[in-house]
Amino acid sequence: MLRLLFLFLICLLLHQRGDAQDTLVAPPELPLPYFPLDSQVDTNYFPPIVVSVSRLATNWKASANAVTFYQDPTFQTLQQQVSLDEYLHQVPGLFSLNNYNRAQDLRIAIRGFGSRAAFGIRGIQLLIDGIPETTPDGQAQIDNLNLGIVSRIEVLRGPAAILHGNASGGVIQIQTLHGIQKNFVELGLGYGAFDWQQVQLLTGLRNARTELVWQGNYQASGGYRDYSDFSESNTNLRLRHRLSARSRLDLQVNYTNNPRARDPGSLTLEDQQLDRRAARPNNVLFRTGESIEHYKIGLSFRHLDRADGVWRSYAFYAGRHFEGALPFAFGGQVQLRRQYWGQGGNYSGAWQRGRITHRLQIGYDLAYQGDDRQRFFNLRGQRGDLTLDQLESFIRVAGFALYQFRYRGLRLSAGWRYDWNQLGVADRLGGGLADDQRQLNSWNPSVGLNYQLHSNYSVFANFRTGFETPTLSELSANPSGANGFNPDLEAQRSQNFELGLRYFTDGKWLAALNYYYIRSQRELVPFELAAFPDRSFFRNAGRSQRQGVELELQYRSRIWKMSLAYTFSDLRYRDYRLPDGDFSGNQLPGIPRHLLAWQGQLLARKGLRVQLRARYVGELYTNDANAVEDLDYLLASIQIGYHRKWKQYNFKPFLGVNNLLNVKYNDNIRINAFGQRYYESGPPLHLYGGLRVRWTQD
C-alpha cells in the first residue's frame, strides 16, 4: 500500500503544470478561507456562504439540501475541546449522547440514524479535510482528531448515499486549520473537575509555496463516575504545498495512542438512585475498557485545468489496533487489528449556453477494510482461551455522477451512484466451517430543486435515497453463538422527501425551516441477551417512518451573536413484530421528540468574550417497547475568555462552567439493555479553565 501511495505522489508531481510563481487560481464556489484564531473577525455581517459537503460546492441559499455550517474562530479558544459535541450544539436534527464515557465514544444521531451505535459514529459519513474517516462498512471514530484545530464544520442532514455511499443519516465534513497568515507557536494548558488535564502544542509555518500546521495533544481524566478514567494522546500534521499556479497537494498524518479508557457500564434506575457515580459491579470485576493505537496517512490533490474544470483525487491508508474487555466470560476479551485504505477521484466542469449554466461532476470511490478479529475468555480481567478467530473483509467499488442546471433563480440538481459491496469472513478457529461471503450492492438516485423567490428568500425540495450495511462487528455479533456472520442480518434502506425555506441577508439574519419525511425498510435495531450483558446484537425491524421539522435561526450584530435550533422528531416503527411483542407504531428509542438549543455570544472591544449555551432535551424512550421513558432536562453552560496582546504574544485565559443549573440527567442511554440497565449518569455542575499563549512572528 505504501508503494501505491508513493506512485500516486510521483504521478501527481509529473502532472504539475503552470508557472509556480503565479497565484493559485480558485474555481468558483469554493469554501471560504479560514480566519486565523488571532484575527479580528468583523461580525457585523454574514459573508456569502459556500458549502461543499454536497461535493459540488454551492452557495448556501442555492443548495437543495438541508445543510448547517459552523465557522467561528473567534470563540474557538473558549471551548474545552473534549468532545465534538461542543461544535455541533447549533445543528438542528442532530442529537448526541455519551460525552463522558471514552470507552464507548461519542454517539451522534441525525434524524434518528446513528442512535443505535454500540460505540462510535454509525450511519453518518465523516470526512476530515476531504478524506473519508468512516470505514467502508460505515463505522467512524473521532479519537484521532484534535479538536483544537477544527476550523469549519458542515453537516448535511438526511440520507445521502448519492454522495458517499454507505450512510443513512447524512454527512459531517470537517476542515482543520489552514490559510495561516504568519508563522506562530501556541501552547495550551487546561485543568478542571474530576482531575481533567490537557496539554496542547500547536504550530503553523508557511513560505511562498508551502504551509504546515502541526498539533500535539494530551489529556487525561479520573472521570465523574467510578471506574471511568482515561488517558489519551494524539498528533496531527497537515501540509499544503502549491505544485503550480493551478495545482495543490495536501498531506495529512495523524497518530493516536489511548492506552486506557475504562468503562463503568450502565445502571438500572434503582442502582442509579442509590449512587449516581457508581460503576456496575460486573464491569469492575471483569475490568472492562479499551486501549487503542491508530494511525493514518492521506493525500489529496486538486488541479484546475485550462477549461476551468477541477480535478480532485485522494488516497489514504489507516491502521487500528484495538483491545477491549466486556463484563462477561465467554468472548469477553476482544482483540482487533484493522487496516483500511481508500482511493477516489472526480472531475467537475461547467459550461454556459445563453442564460443556462450546466455543472457536472463524475467520479469514483474505492475502499478496502480488513478486520483481524479475535475473542477470548475474560477471566476477571485476564485473557483466557480463544473463542473466535476470523478475518473479515469489506470491499467497495463505487461510481457516481452529479449534475446541476441553473436558469435565473431556478437550480435543478440530480445524480446517481452505484455501490458494489462485497463482505467476507474467513473462520480460522473452526477450520473454515463458518466461512461466508455476501454482496450488499445498492443503486441510489437523487433529485433536488431550489428556487430563489427573492434576493433574500429561497425554497428547496429534494428526494434522496440511502442504504446502510451492517458493520463487520455487527455481523460478527451472532446471537446464535456460532462463528461467522449473522445470516439473518440485511442492509437497511431509506427514502427521504424534504421541503425547505431559507432567509438570508448580508446584514444580520439567517434562518432556515424544513420538513422531512423518511421511509426505511429493514431498520437495524440493537438488543442484548442475558448471557452477554453489555454486548450489543442486531436485528432488522420491518419498516419505520420518520418525519420532523427543523428550525435554525442566527443573528449577528457588532458585538452579539445568537443562534437557535429547534427540532421536532416523530420517528416510529411502522411494522416491527417479534415473538415477545408487536412494536408497530412505537417511537424509535434514544431520540427525543423535542430538542431545543440556544447559544449567545458577546465579543467586547477590550478582549472580553462570553458564551452562554442552553439545550433542552425532551423525554425519550429507552427501549423498543416504549415501556420506560427517560425524563426531559435542561443543560446550560457558560464560557468566559479574555484576549490580550502584548508585543508578539497573545494571552488567552478561559474559564467554563458545565451543567450550570446542576441538573440530574443521563449522559448516555443504552437502548434495549437487558435487565433495564439503560442509564449512564451525567456529571453535576463542574468547572474547567486554562490558558493558551500564542507567539506570532512579525
Stockholm file with secondary structure:
# STOCKHOLM 1.0

chainA/1-698         MLRLLFLFLICLLLHQRGDAQDTLVAPPELPLPYFPLDSQVDTNYFPPIVVSVSRLATNWKASANAVTFYQDPTFQTLQQQVSLDEYLHQVPGLFSLNNYNRAQDLRIAIRGFGSRAAFGIRGIQLLIDGIPETTPDGQAQIDNLNLGIVSRIEVLRGPAAILHGNASGGVIQIQTLHGIQKNFVELGLGYGAFDWQQVQLLTGLRNARTELVWQGNYQASGGYRDYSDFSESNTNLRLRHRLSARSRLDLQVNYTNNPRARDPGSLTLEDQQLDRRAARPNNVLFRTGESIEHYKIGLSFRHLDRADGVWRSYAFYAGRHFEGALPFAFGGQVQLRRQYWGQGGNYSGAWQRGRITHRLQIGYDLAYQGDDRQRFFNLRGQRGDLTLDQLESFIRVAGFALYQFRYRGLRLSAGWRYDWNQLGVADRLGGGLADDQRQLNSWNPSVGLNYQLHSNYSVFANFRTGFETPTLSELSANPSGANGFNPDLEAQRSQNFELGLRYFTDGKWLAALNYYYIRSQRELVPFELAAFPDRSFFRNAGRSQRQGVELELQYRSRIWKMSLAYTFSDLRYRDYRLPDGDFSGNQLPGIPRHLLAWQGQLLARKGLRVQLRARYVGELYTNDANAVEDLDYLLASIQIGYHRKWKQYNFKPFLGVNNLLNVKYNDNIRINAFGQRYYESGPPLHLYGGLRVRWTQD
#=GR chainA/1-698 SS CHHHHHHHHHHHHHHCCSCTTSCCCCCTTCCCCCCCTTSCCCCSSCCCCEECTTSSCEEGGGCSSCEEEECCGGGGGGSCCSCGGGGSTTCTTEEEECSSCTTTCCEEEETTBTTTCSSSEESEEEEETTEECSCTTSEECCTTCCGGGEEEEEEEESCCHHHHSSBSSEEEEEEESCCCSSCEEEEEEEEETTTEEEEEEEEEEECSSEEEEEEEEEEEECCSSTTCCEEEEEEEEEEEEECSSSEEEEEEEEEEEEEEEECCCCBCHHHHHHCTTCCCHHHHHTTCEEEEEEEEEEEEEEEECTTSCEEEEEEEEEEEEEEEECSSSTTCEEEEEEEEEEEEEEEEEEEEETTEEEEEEEEEEEEEEEEEEEEEEEETTEEEEEEEEEEEEEEEEEEEEEEEEEETTEEEEEEEEEEEEEEEEEETTTTTTTCEEEECCEEEEEEEEEEEEETTEEEEEEEEEEEECCCHHHHHCCTTCCSSCCTTCCCEEEEEEEEEEEEECSSSEEEEEEEEEEEEESCEEEEEETTEEEEEEEEECSEEEEEEEEEEEEEECSSEEEEEEEEEEEEEEEECEETTEECTTCBCTTCCSEEEEEEEEEECTTSEEEEEEEEEECCEESSTTCCCEECCEEEEEEEEEECEEETTEEEEEEEEEESTTCCCCEEEECTTCGGGCCEEECCCSEEEEEEEEEEECC
#=GC SS_cons         CHHHHHHHHHHHHHHCCSCTTSCCCCCTTCCCCCCCTTSCCCCSSCCCCEECTTSSCEEGGGCSSCEEEECCGGGGGGSCCSCGGGGSTTCTTEEEECSSCTTTCCEEEETTBTTTCSSSEESEEEEETTEECSCTTSEECCTTCCGGGEEEEEEEESCCHHHHSSBSSEEEEEEESCCCSSCEEEEEEEEETTTEEEEEEEEEEECSSEEEEEEEEEEEECCSSTTCCEEEEEEEEEEEEECSSSEEEEEEEEEEEEEEEECCCCBCHHHHHHCTTCCCHHHHHTTCEEEEEEEEEEEEEEEECTTSCEEEEEEEEEEEEEEEECSSSTTCEEEEEEEEEEEEEEEEEEEEETTEEEEEEEEEEEEEEEEEEEEEEEETTEEEEEEEEEEEEEEEEEEEEEEEEEETTEEEEEEEEEEEEEEEEEETTTTTTTCEEEECCEEEEEEEEEEEEETTEEEEEEEEEEEECCCHHHHHCCTTCCSSCCTTCCCEEEEEEEEEEEEECSSSEEEEEEEEEEEEESCEEEEEETTEEEEEEEEECSEEEEEEEEEEEEEECSSEEEEEEEEEEEEEEEECEETTEECTTCBCTTCCSEEEEEEEEEECTTSEEEEEEEEEECCEESSTTCCCEECCEEEEEEEEEECEEETTEEEEEEEEEESTTCCCCEEEECTTCGGGCCEEECCCSEEEEEEEEEEECC
//
